[in-house]
Amino acid sequence: MAMTEIEPVMGLALIGVIGVGAQWCAWRLRLPAIVIMLVAGIIAGPVTGLLDPRAVLGDLMGPLVSLAVAVILFEGGLSLDLHRLGDARAGVRRLVLIGAPLGWLMSALVLVFAAGLSWETAAVFGGIMIVTGPTVIAPLLRQARLARRPAQLLQWEAIVNDPIGALAAVLAFEVVLVLRAGHDAAGAAGLVVIGIIAATVLGYLGGRMIAYSFRRGLVPEYMKVPVLFVSLLAVFALADHLLHEAGLLAVTVMGLVIGNADLPSYTELRRFKEQATVMLVSGVFILLAAGLDMEQVRALDWRAAAFVAATVLVARPLTVLISLLRSDLPMRERLFIAVTGPRGVVLVAVAGLFGQRLAEAGVADGARIGPLAFVLVLSTVVLHGFTLAPLARAMGLAGKDAPGILIVGGSRFTTGLAEALQKAEVSVLITDPNHARLIRPRAAGIPTFYGDILSEAAEDRVELMAFGSLLAATSNDAYNTLVATDLAPEIGRDAVWQVARHKDDRPRHSLPTQLGGRPFGAGRTLDAFEALVEDGWRFRLTRLTEEYPLSAWREKRPDAIPVLRIGPKGELRFVRDAEKLRAEPGDRLIALLPPGALDEAAAARAEPDQPQPAAPLP
């Protein structure tokens, strides 16, 4: 099928299917999503000729890409909670105030001497290269389970520097136009400064108006997301009308103001931004990759490889190390940040836009910006996608390979479960807002956090990325439901579990499925589990083998209550129904055994694969 034969509606549907499908494939294959999307877009566009974005969208392609980037940057600003910076505040300030202008200079030098671009093109593209891509760095950080402080530094740098990079490109582009047209440089610079100030004020006022109207109840709940979206578009359009690409700064400031306004409806806004960002990132990447001119890509020579190598090995490390010089950060964290700089959707989108404008202005090598941007994005994402996690582990900045479990609620039951998990070499943290309930787990040598897991203190001190599962098991059913519901989007709804609620089997007390965590333990409440432990039931860790399968374990332990299954790779699954339990050789089971079910010494002999068999009872 020829590209021009696709109708606009079919083209938009194809873009959506390819983009979201690529995201899903990346999730299933545990690969960087941007790589899959770029490959899928290139196959759909230049390789097969199935999709031509300009034939589908026509003149609307440029404005649509600009609006999509604006929403993505707004999402980044909305994520900038100033209260969560903690000890990373000073480092972020240095990476923005020192790193942004220094990175602009370093990138321009690399573009001139390695890529062979003119100073005009290098000045514009060098500004764009400041950005490091928040939509790319966030999933890479989750995959590597990086320590909190370097993760915050990398993520905040990416979010804050995105609009700064776009504005740097605007400033350089305006200067190029002025010099080529022979206009007054001072007057043009003054207009640029006025446009930047006006965009900042517009973004601030837009954010304050949204926060005020939402807090005072001037907007009903069902209209908050539409009002937010329309306000975002209006602020972007007004600022962009004053100065091209200044709308990116305005929407980032607007998101920053709203994100720090402590709105009660922030959960709904967060869901909107997450869903919108996934859709828009997918669409933008497919559009840009499918519209790539392969003739320009094939025209790239050894200078493109030299440009990527110099950017990764020279420009980025020097920028970060100089910016963080004499800071309180340990050297290993500085080095890790210095060698980590993946580029993403904003770089590709803005570079393509300015490359076209430079070419129209008569700058001969302006058209080379787009292909070089794709090469840089693809190279850095592939490089960091496959090396970030091993590098973080080698430098001692990542958790264990197997994700741990966060247990909310200190009790006899959770302490015994945590001890069994530690024997299985699974990292555990027990949290509780009641100090007295943490005495028992602390005495057992289990890591604890005293405080509310939903508090700002927990956000600063508990590294949620180190935990792949959560168990809400306090004596307060409502609090368990609140914790499970609030943390499910961050940890993953399928990995959040909760002890059964009292009277949950009655229709008037049952809750919708979207609230709370997943049930386990055949409907036993915390009181039921506590009663078993008080009666002498104890946790036991058993490894299943070919010689000792699940059927043999059931036969030997007919009264045992299986609580948790640990897979060969450390994946955790609580047992909802013992009768439907499926376990294979290599799995490990944590179960509650009744008192006197099996002598410990006999158990150690019968099950030699126990990691740490207990001493025989007297």
C-alpha positions as CSV (number, residue, x, y, z in Angstrom):
1,M,0.0,0.0,0.0
2,A,1.4,3.4,-0.9
3,M,1.8,6.0,1.8
4,T,-0.6,8.4,0.2
5,E,-3.4,5.8,0.1
6,I,-3.8,5.9,3.9
7,E,-6.7,8.1,5.1
8,P,-6.0,10.5,8.0
9,V,-8.2,8.5,10.4
10,M,-6.5,5.3,9.5
11,G,-3.1,7.0,9.8
12,L,-3.8,8.3,13.2
13,A,-5.1,4.9,14.3
14,L,-1.9,3.3,12.9
15,I,0.3,5.7,14.8
16,G,-1.5,4.9,18.0
17,V,-1.4,1.2,17.5
18,I,2.3,1.2,16.6
19,G,3.3,3.6,19.5
20,V,1.3,1.9,22.3
21,G,2.1,-1.5,20.9
22,A,5.8,-0.7,21.0
23,Q,5.5,0.5,24.6
24,W,3.8,-2.8,25.5
25,C,6.4,-4.9,23.7
26,A,9.2,-3.0,25.5
27,W,7.5,-3.7,28.9
28,R,7.1,-7.4,28.1
29,L,10.7,-7.7,26.8
30,R,12.1,-5.4,29.5
31,L,13.9,-3.3,27.0
32,P,14.1,0.5,26.7
33,A,10.8,1.6,25.2
34,I,12.3,4.4,23.1
35,V,14.4,1.9,21.2
36,I,11.4,-0.2,20.3
37,M,9.5,2.9,19.3
38,L,12.2,4.2,17.1
39,V,12.7,0.9,15.4
40,A,9.0,0.5,14.9
41,G,8.6,4.0,13.5
42,I,11.5,3.6,11.0
43,I,10.1,0.2,9.8
44,A,6.6,1.7,9.4
45,G,8.0,4.8,7.6
46,P,11.2,4.8,5.6
47,V,11.6,1.0,5.4
48,T,8.2,-0.2,4.3
49,G,6.6,3.0,3.2
50,L,3.4,2.2,5.2
51,L,3.2,5.5,7.0
52,D,4.1,9.0,5.9
53,P,3.2,11.4,8.8
54,R,3.2,14.5,6.5
55,A,0.9,12.8,4.1
56,V,-1.4,11.9,7.0
57,L,-1.3,15.1,9.0
58,G,-0.1,17.7,6.4
59,D,0.6,21.1,7.8
60,L,-0.8,20.0,11.2
61,M,2.2,17.8,12.0
62,G,4.5,20.6,13.3
63,P,1.8,22.1,15.6
64,L,0.7,18.7,16.9
65,V,4.3,17.7,17.8
66,S,4.8,21.0,19.5
67,L,1.6,20.6,21.6
68,A,2.6,17.0,22.5
69,V,6.0,18.2,23.7
70,A,4.3,20.9,25.7
71,V,2.1,18.4,27.5
72,I,5.2,16.2,28.2
73,L,7.0,19.1,29.7
74,F,4.0,20.1,31.7
75,E,4.0,16.5,33.1
76,G,7.6,17.0,34.0
77,G,6.9,20.2,35.9
78,L,4.0,18.6,37.6
79,S,6.4,16.0,39.0
80,L,8.8,18.6,40.5
81,D,7.7,18.4,44.1
82,L,10.2,20.8,45.8
83,H,9.5,19.1,49.2
84,R,10.9,15.8,48.0
85,L,14.4,17.1,46.9
86,G,15.9,16.5,50.3
87,D,19.7,16.2,50.2
88,A,19.7,16.3,46.4
89,R,18.7,20.0,46.4
90,A,22.3,21.4,46.1
91,G,23.3,19.0,43.4
92,V,20.2,19.8,41.3
93,R,20.9,23.5,41.6
94,R,24.5,23.0,40.4
95,L,23.4,20.8,37.5
96,V,20.9,23.5,36.3
97,L,22.7,26.8,37.0
98,I,26.2,25.6,36.1
99,G,25.6,22.5,34.1
100,A,23.1,24.0,31.6
101,P,25.2,26.8,30.2
102,L,28.4,24.7,30.5
103,G,26.7,21.9,28.7
104,W,25.6,24.3,25.9
105,L,29.2,25.4,25.4
106,M,30.6,21.8,25.5
107,S,28.0,20.5,23.1
108,A,28.6,23.4,20.6
109,L,32.3,22.6,20.7
110,V,31.7,18.9,20.0
111,L,29.3,19.8,17.1
112,V,31.9,22.0,15.5
113,F,35.1,20.0,15.9
114,A,33.6,16.4,15.9
115,A,30.5,16.7,13.8
116,G,31.8,19.4,11.5
117,L,28.8,21.7,11.7
118,S,29.0,25.5,11.3
119,W,29.0,27.7,14.4
120,E,25.5,28.9,13.6
121,T,24.0,25.4,13.6
122,A,26.2,24.2,16.5
123,A,25.0,27.1,18.7
124,V,21.3,26.1,18.1
125,F,21.7,22.4,18.3
126,G,24.1,22.7,21.3
127,G,21.3,24.4,23.3
128,I,18.9,21.6,22.4
129,M,21.5,19.0,23.6
130,I,21.2,20.3,27.2
131,V,18.1,18.2,27.6
132,T,18.5,14.6,28.9
133,G,15.0,13.2,28.5
134,P,12.8,12.7,31.6
135,T,10.6,10.2,29.7
136,V,13.7,8.1,29.1
137,I,15.6,8.4,32.3
138,A,12.6,7.6,34.6
139,P,12.1,4.0,33.3
140,L,15.8,3.4,33.2
141,L,16.1,4.4,36.8
142,R,13.3,2.1,37.8
143,Q,14.9,-0.8,35.9
144,A,18.3,-0.2,37.7
145,R,16.6,0.5,41.1
146,L,19.1,3.2,41.6
147,A,19.8,4.8,45.0
148,R,17.5,7.7,45.9
149,R,19.9,10.7,45.7
150,P,21.6,10.0,42.3
151,A,18.1,9.0,40.9
152,Q,16.7,12.3,42.1
153,L,19.6,14.3,40.6
154,L,19.3,12.6,37.2
155,Q,15.5,12.9,37.1
156,W,15.3,16.5,38.2
157,E,18.1,17.6,35.9
158,A,16.2,16.0,33.0
159,I,12.9,17.7,33.9
160,V,14.3,21.2,34.6
161,N,16.8,21.3,31.7
162,D,14.2,20.4,29.1
163,P,12.6,23.8,28.8
164,I,16.0,25.5,29.4
165,G,17.4,23.6,26.4
166,A,14.5,24.6,24.2
167,L,14.9,28.3,25.3
168,A,18.7,28.1,24.6
169,A,17.9,27.0,21.1
170,V,15.4,29.8,20.7
171,L,17.9,32.4,21.8
172,A,20.6,31.0,19.5
173,F,18.2,30.8,16.6
174,E,17.0,34.4,17.0
175,V,20.6,35.5,17.1
176,V,21.4,33.7,13.9
177,L,18.4,35.3,12.2
178,V,19.4,38.8,13.4
179,L,23.0,38.4,12.3
180,R,21.9,37.1,8.9
181,A,19.3,39.8,8.4
182,G,21.6,42.6,9.7
183,H,19.1,43.7,12.3
184,D,19.9,45.4,15.6
185,A,21.3,42.6,17.9
186,A,20.5,44.5,21.1
187,G,16.9,45.1,20.2
188,A,16.4,41.5,19.2
189,A,18.0,40.3,22.4
190,G,15.7,42.5,24.4
191,L,12.6,41.1,22.7
192,V,13.8,37.6,23.5
193,V,14.3,38.5,27.2
194,I,10.9,40.1,27.4
195,G,9.3,37.0,25.8
196,I,11.0,34.7,28.4
197,I,9.8,36.9,31.3
198,A,6.3,37.0,29.8
199,A,6.2,33.2,29.4
200,T,7.4,32.7,33.0
201,V,4.7,35.1,34.3
202,L,2.0,33.4,32.2
203,G,3.0,30.0,33.4
204,Y,3.0,31.1,37.1
205,L,-0.4,32.9,36.8
206,G,-1.9,29.9,35.0
207,G,-0.7,27.5,37.7
208,R,-1.9,29.8,40.5
209,M,-5.4,30.2,38.9
210,I,-5.8,26.5,38.5
211,A,-4.7,25.8,42.1
212,Y,-7.0,28.5,43.5
213,S,-10.1,27.4,41.5
214,F,-9.5,23.7,42.4
215,R,-8.9,24.4,46.1
216,R,-12.0,26.7,46.4
217,G,-14.2,24.2,44.7
218,L,-14.9,26.5,41.7
219,V,-14.5,23.6,39.3
220,P,-16.5,20.3,39.8
221,E,-14.5,17.1,40.0
222,Y,-15.6,15.8,36.6
223,M,-14.4,18.9,34.9
224,K,-11.0,19.3,36.6
225,V,-9.0,17.3,34.0
226,P,-10.7,19.0,31.0
227,V,-10.2,22.5,32.6
228,L,-6.6,21.7,33.3
229,F,-5.9,20.5,29.8
230,V,-7.6,23.5,28.1
231,S,-5.7,25.9,30.4
232,L,-2.5,24.2,29.5
233,L,-3.1,24.6,25.8
234,A,-4.1,28.3,26.3
235,V,-1.0,29.1,28.3
236,F,1.2,27.4,25.8
237,A,-0.4,29.1,22.8
238,L,-0.2,32.6,24.4
239,A,3.4,32.2,25.4
240,D,4.4,30.7,22.0
241,H,2.7,33.6,20.3
242,L,4.9,36.1,22.1
243,L,8.1,34.1,21.4
244,H,8.5,30.8,19.4
245,E,9.1,27.9,21.8
246,A,8.7,30.0,24.9
247,G,5.5,28.1,25.5
248,L,7.6,25.2,26.6
249,L,8.9,27.3,29.5
250,A,5.5,28.5,30.3
251,V,3.9,25.1,30.7
252,T,6.8,23.8,32.7
253,V,6.4,26.7,35.2
254,M,2.7,26.1,35.2
255,G,3.2,22.4,36.1
256,L,5.7,23.3,38.8
257,V,3.3,25.6,40.5
258,I,0.4,23.1,40.4
259,G,2.6,20.2,41.5
260,N,3.7,22.2,44.6
261,A,0.2,23.5,45.5
262,D,-0.7,20.5,47.6
263,L,-4.1,20.1,45.9
264,P,-6.4,17.4,47.3
265,S,-7.3,16.3,43.7
266,Y,-3.6,15.7,42.8
267,T,-4.2,12.0,42.4
268,E,-6.6,12.5,39.5
269,L,-4.2,15.0,37.9
270,R,-1.3,12.6,38.2
271,R,-3.2,9.9,36.5
272,F,-4.1,12.3,33.7
273,K,-0.5,13.3,33.2
274,E,0.8,9.7,33.2
275,Q,-1.8,8.4,30.7
276,A,-1.4,11.5,28.5
277,T,2.4,11.3,28.5
278,V,2.4,7.6,27.5
279,M,0.1,8.3,24.6
280,L,1.9,11.4,23.5
281,V,5.4,10.1,23.8
282,S,4.4,7.0,21.8
283,G,2.8,9.2,19.1
284,V,5.6,11.7,18.8
285,F,8.3,9.1,18.5
286,I,6.4,7.2,15.8
287,L,5.7,10.4,13.9
288,L,9.3,11.6,14.0
289,A,10.8,8.2,13.3
290,A,8.4,7.5,10.4
291,G,9.1,10.9,8.9
292,L,12.9,10.5,9.0
293,D,14.7,11.2,5.7
294,M,16.8,8.1,5.2
295,E,18.8,9.9,2.5
296,Q,20.1,12.3,5.1
297,V,20.8,9.4,7.5
298,R,22.8,7.5,4.8
299,A,24.7,10.7,4.2
300,L,26.1,10.7,7.7
301,D,29.8,9.7,7.8
302,W,32.4,8.9,10.4
303,R,31.8,12.3,11.9
304,A,28.5,11.2,13.3
305,A,30.2,8.4,15.3
306,A,32.8,10.9,16.5
307,F,30.1,13.3,17.5
308,V,28.3,10.6,19.6
309,A,31.5,9.4,21.2
310,A,32.7,12.9,22.1
311,T,29.3,13.7,23.5
312,V,29.1,10.6,25.7
313,L,32.8,10.4,26.7
314,V,33.9,14.1,26.9
315,A,31.1,16.7,26.8
316,R,28.7,15.1,29.3
317,P,31.4,13.9,31.9
318,L,33.2,17.2,31.9
319,T,29.9,19.2,32.3
320,V,28.8,17.2,35.3
321,L,32.1,16.9,37.0
322,I,32.8,20.6,36.7
323,S,29.3,21.4,37.9
324,L,29.5,19.2,41.0
325,L,33.1,20.2,41.8
326,R,33.5,20.8,45.6
327,S,30.0,19.5,46.3
328,D,29.1,17.1,49.1
329,L,28.3,14.3,46.7
330,P,30.5,11.2,47.0
331,M,32.8,10.8,44.0
332,R,31.1,7.5,42.9
333,E,27.8,9.3,42.6
334,R,29.4,12.2,40.6
335,L,31.0,9.7,38.2
336,F,27.8,7.7,37.8
337,I,25.8,10.9,36.9
338,A,28.6,12.1,34.7
339,V,28.4,9.0,32.4
340,T,24.6,8.9,32.4
341,G,22.9,11.2,29.9
342,P,20.3,9.5,27.7
343,R,18.4,11.8,25.3
344,G,14.7,11.6,24.5
345,V,11.7,12.8,22.8
346,V,12.2,16.6,23.5
347,L,15.6,16.5,21.9
348,V,14.3,14.8,18.7
349,A,11.2,16.9,18.4
350,V,12.9,20.3,19.0
351,A,15.9,19.4,16.9
352,G,13.7,18.4,13.9
353,L,11.8,21.7,14.3
354,F,14.9,24.0,14.4
355,G,16.7,22.0,11.8
356,Q,13.9,22.7,9.3
357,R,13.8,26.4,10.3
358,L,17.6,26.8,9.9
359,A,17.5,25.2,6.5
360,E,14.7,27.6,5.5
361,A,16.8,30.5,6.8
362,G,19.6,29.5,4.4
363,V,21.9,27.7,6.9
364,A,23.3,25.0,4.6
365,D,24.0,22.3,7.3
366,G,20.8,23.0,9.3
367,A,19.1,19.9,7.8
368,R,21.8,17.7,9.4
369,I,20.4,18.4,12.9
370,G,17.5,15.9,12.6
371,P,19.6,12.8,11.6
372,L,22.3,13.7,14.2
373,A,19.6,14.0,16.9
374,F,18.2,10.5,16.0
375,V,21.7,9.0,16.0
376,L,22.4,10.5,19.4
377,V,19.1,9.5,21.0
378,L,19.3,5.9,19.6
379,S,23.0,5.5,20.7
380,T,22.6,6.9,24.2
381,V,19.4,5.0,24.9
382,V,20.8,1.7,23.8
383,L,24.0,2.3,25.6
384,H,22.4,3.3,28.9
385,G,19.5,0.9,28.6
386,F,21.8,-2.1,28.7
387,T,24.6,-0.7,30.9
388,L,22.9,1.5,33.6
389,A,21.8,-1.4,35.9
390,P,25.1,-3.3,35.8
391,L,27.0,-0.1,36.2
392,A,24.9,0.9,39.2
393,R,25.5,-2.5,40.8
394,A,29.2,-2.3,40.1
395,M,29.5,1.1,41.8
396,G,27.3,0.1,44.8
397,L,24.5,2.5,43.9
398,A,21.7,-0.1,43.3
399,G,19.8,-2.5,45.4
400,K,19.8,-6.3,45.0
401,D,18.9,-7.9,41.7
402,A,15.8,-9.4,43.3
403,P,13.3,-6.7,44.3
404,G,12.4,-6.6,48.0
405,I,9.1,-6.3,49.8
406,L,7.8,-3.4,51.9
407,I,5.6,-4.5,54.8
408,V,3.4,-1.9,56.4
409,G,2.5,-2.9,59.9
410,G,4.6,-4.4,62.8
411,S,3.2,-7.5,64.5
412,R,4.0,-11.1,65.4
413,F,2.7,-12.2,62.0
414,T,4.7,-9.7,59.9
415,T,7.9,-10.2,62.0
416,G,7.8,-14.0,61.5
417,L,7.1,-13.5,57.8
418,A,10.0,-11.0,57.5
419,E,12.4,-13.5,59.2
420,A,11.5,-16.2,56.7
421,L,12.0,-13.7,53.8
422,Q,15.4,-12.8,55.2
423,K,16.3,-16.5,55.2
424,A,15.3,-16.5,51.6
425,E,17.7,-13.6,51.0
426,V,14.8,-11.2,50.1
427,S,15.3,-7.7,51.4
428,V,12.5,-6.5,53.8
429,L,11.5,-3.3,55.4
430,I,8.7,-3.0,58.0
431,T,7.1,0.4,58.5
432,D,4.7,1.4,61.2
433,P,3.5,4.8,62.6
434,N,3.4,3.2,66.0
435,H,6.8,3.0,67.6
436,A,5.8,0.2,70.0
437,R,4.9,-2.2,67.1
438,L,8.4,-1.9,65.8
439,I,10.1,-3.2,68.9
440,R,9.6,-6.9,68.0
441,P,11.0,-6.6,64.4
442,R,13.9,-4.5,65.5
443,A,14.8,-7.1,68.1
444,A,14.8,-9.7,65.3
445,G,17.2,-7.7,63.3
446,I,14.7,-6.6,60.6
447,P,15.1,-3.1,59.0
448,T,12.3,-0.8,60.0
449,F,11.0,2.7,59.4
450,Y,9.2,4.6,62.1
451,G,6.5,6.8,60.6
452,D,3.7,6.9,58.1
453,I,4.6,5.4,54.8
454,L,2.5,8.0,53.0
455,S,4.3,10.9,54.7
456,E,6.9,13.3,53.2
457,A,9.5,11.9,55.5
458,A,9.0,8.5,54.0
459,E,9.3,9.9,50.5
460,D,12.7,11.3,51.4
461,R,14.0,8.3,53.4
462,V,12.3,5.2,51.9
463,E,13.6,4.1,48.5
464,L,10.4,2.7,47.0
465,M,12.3,1.7,43.8
466,A,14.1,-1.0,45.8
467,F,10.8,-2.8,46.5
468,G,8.9,-4.7,44.0
469,S,6.0,-5.7,46.3
470,L,4.0,-4.3,49.2
471,L,2.0,-5.9,52.0
472,A,-0.4,-3.7,53.9
473,A,-0.9,-5.6,57.2
474,T,-1.7,-3.2,60.0
475,S,-4.6,-3.6,62.4
476,N,-6.5,-0.7,60.7
477,D,-8.4,-1.9,57.7
478,A,-9.0,1.6,56.4
479,Y,-5.4,2.5,56.6
480,N,-4.4,-0.7,54.8
481,T,-6.8,0.2,52.0
482,L,-5.5,3.7,51.8
483,V,-1.8,2.6,51.6
484,A,-2.5,-0.1,49.1
485,T,-4.6,2.3,46.9
486,D,-2.1,5.2,47.1
487,L,1.1,3.2,46.4
488,A,-0.4,0.8,43.8
489,P,0.3,3.1,40.8
490,E,4.0,3.4,41.8
491,I,4.7,-0.2,42.8
492,G,2.3,-1.9,40.4
493,R,-1.2,-2.9,41.3
494,D,-0.5,-6.6,40.8
495,A,2.3,-6.5,43.4
496,V,0.3,-4.8,46.2
497,W,-1.3,-7.1,48.7
498,Q,-3.5,-6.6,51.7
499,V,-4.7,-8.7,54.6
500,A,-8.4,-9.4,54.5
501,R,-10.7,-6.8,55.9
502,H,-13.2,-7.5,58.7
503,K,-16.6,-8.2,57.4
504,D,-15.4,-7.9,53.8
505,D,-17.5,-10.9,52.8
506,R,-20.7,-8.9,53.5
507,P,-22.1,-6.9,50.6
508,R,-22.6,-3.7,52.6
509,H,-18.9,-3.7,53.8
510,S,-17.2,-4.9,50.6
511,L,-15.2,-2.3,48.6
512,P,-14.8,-1.9,44.8
513,T,-11.9,-3.8,43.2
514,Q,-10.0,-0.6,42.4
515,L,-9.6,0.1,46.1
516,G,-7.1,-1.7,48.3
517,G,-4.6,-4.4,47.5
518,R,-4.9,-8.0,46.3
519,P,-6.3,-10.5,48.9
520,F,-4.4,-13.5,50.1
521,G,-4.5,-16.2,52.8
522,A,-8.0,-17.5,51.9
523,G,-9.7,-14.4,53.5
524,R,-7.9,-14.5,56.9
525,T,-7.6,-11.2,58.7
526,L,-4.6,-10.0,60.6
527,D,-6.3,-11.0,63.8
528,A,-6.7,-14.6,62.4
529,F,-3.0,-14.7,61.5
530,E,-2.0,-13.3,64.8
531,A,-4.1,-15.9,66.7
532,L,-2.3,-18.7,64.8
533,V,1.1,-17.3,65.7
534,E,0.1,-16.9,69.3
535,D,-1.0,-20.5,69.3
536,G,2.5,-21.6,68.3
537,W,2.3,-21.7,64.5
538,R,5.6,-20.8,62.9
539,F,6.8,-19.8,59.5
540,R,8.9,-22.3,57.5
541,L,10.8,-21.8,54.3
542,T,10.9,-24.8,52.0
543,R,12.6,-25.2,48.6
544,L,10.8,-27.4,46.1
545,T,13.0,-29.8,43.9
546,E,12.5,-32.5,41.4
547,E,12.8,-35.0,44.3
548,Y,10.6,-33.0,46.6
549,P,7.8,-31.4,44.5
550,L,4.7,-29.6,45.7
551,S,2.7,-32.9,45.9
552,A,5.2,-34.3,48.4
553,W,5.2,-31.1,50.4
554,R,1.4,-31.3,50.6
555,E,1.5,-34.9,51.7
556,K,4.0,-34.2,54.4
557,R,2.4,-30.9,55.5
558,P,-1.4,-31.5,55.2
559,D,-2.2,-28.8,57.8
560,A,0.3,-26.2,56.6
561,I,-1.0,-22.8,55.4
562,P,1.1,-21.6,52.4
563,V,1.5,-17.8,52.6
564,L,4.0,-16.8,49.9
565,R,5.7,-18.3,46.9
566,I,9.1,-17.1,45.8
567,G,10.0,-17.8,42.2
568,P,13.5,-18.8,40.8
569,K,14.3,-15.1,40.0
570,G,13.1,-13.8,43.3
571,E,9.6,-12.8,42.2
572,L,7.1,-12.8,45.1
573,R,3.5,-14.1,44.9
574,F,1.2,-14.3,47.9
575,V,-1.0,-17.4,48.0
576,R,-4.7,-16.5,47.7
577,D,-6.1,-20.0,47.8
578,A,-4.0,-23.0,49.0
579,E,-6.1,-25.4,46.9
580,K,-5.2,-23.5,43.7
581,L,-1.5,-23.1,44.5
582,R,0.8,-23.9,41.6
583,A,4.5,-24.2,42.2
584,E,7.4,-25.7,40.2
585,P,10.7,-27.2,41.2
586,G,13.0,-24.3,42.0
587,D,10.3,-22.3,43.8
588,R,10.4,-21.7,47.5
589,L,7.3,-21.7,49.8
590,I,6.9,-19.8,53.0
591,A,4.1,-21.4,55.0
592,L,2.7,-21.4,58.6
593,L,3.1,-24.8,60.3
594,P,1.1,-25.8,63.3
595,P,3.0,-26.5,66.6
596,G,4.5,-30.0,66.7
597,A,3.9,-30.6,63.0
598,L,7.5,-31.7,62.4
599,D,10.5,-31.7,64.6
600,E,13.0,-29.0,63.4
601,A,15.9,-31.5,63.3
602,A,13.8,-33.9,61.2
603,A,12.8,-31.1,59.0
604,A,16.3,-30.1,58.3
605,R,17.2,-33.7,57.4
606,A,14.1,-34.2,55.3
607,E,14.6,-30.9,53.5
608,P,18.3,-30.4,53.0
609,D,17.8,-27.5,50.7
610,Q,16.8,-25.1,53.4
611,P,19.1,-22.0,53.2
612,Q,19.5,-21.7,57.0
613,P,18.2,-24.6,59.0
614,A,17.3,-23.8,62.5
615,A,19.0,-25.6,65.4
616,P,17.1,-28.6,66.9
617,L,14.7,-27.8,69.6
618,P,15.5,-29.1,73.1
